[in-house]
Amino acid sequence: MSASSLCERCAHVREIVSGKGSRFLMCRHGLASDQFAKYPPQPTLVCVGFESRGDGEEKGERDF
């Protein structure tokens, strides 16, 4: 994924890693609202739901 994507720094992202190692960024807004894609195309450069994580780290939750 591109580090220039807003998703990489968003408080609402959840990183999903498949058993084969593929990486997907899931938008938690997409679970509750049709306004947002559950898996937005990358890189995402503009998003009205973006909120900075504010921790300075590029990490997310992982599901295997």
N, C-alpha and C positions, 0 to 999 in steps of 0.2 A: 504494500500500500504506500501511497505517497505521503511523506511527512508534511506536505503542504495542505493536506485535507483537514478541514475543520474538525472532522470526526475524530481524528487522532488526539485532539485536545479537549474534546467535549465531555461534560459531566454526565451526559446521557448515553454514552457509548458503552457497549458491551462487546468485548472481543470474543469471538467464537473460533476455536481452532478444531478442525476436524481430525479424525483419526489418521488421515493421510497427511496432515500438516498444512492443509489449506486454511487460510486465515480470512475471516469475514468480520465486518464491523456492523453490529446490529444497533439500530437506534431505538432506545426505549420509548421515545415519543411515538414511534410507529406502532407500538403495541396498543396504544390507547386512542390514536387519532389517525384518520385516513389522510390528514394533511401531510403526514410524513411517511416516507418509505421505510419499511422495516429494515431493509438492507439497501441503503442509498448507494447510487453509483459513485465510484471513487475516481478521482478526488472530488470531494464536495467543497466548493469554494465559497458558497453563500448558503446560509441556512437561518431562517427566522427563529428556530428553536435552540440555536447554539448558546451554550453557557459554558464558559471556561471552567475547567476542572480546578484551576488555581493551585495545583500542587507542583507544577513544573515538571512532572514526570509523564512519560509516554507509555502508560500501562493501562491495562483493562482486565476484566475478569476473563477467565478461560474456562471453557467447557470442553471436555474430551470425550 
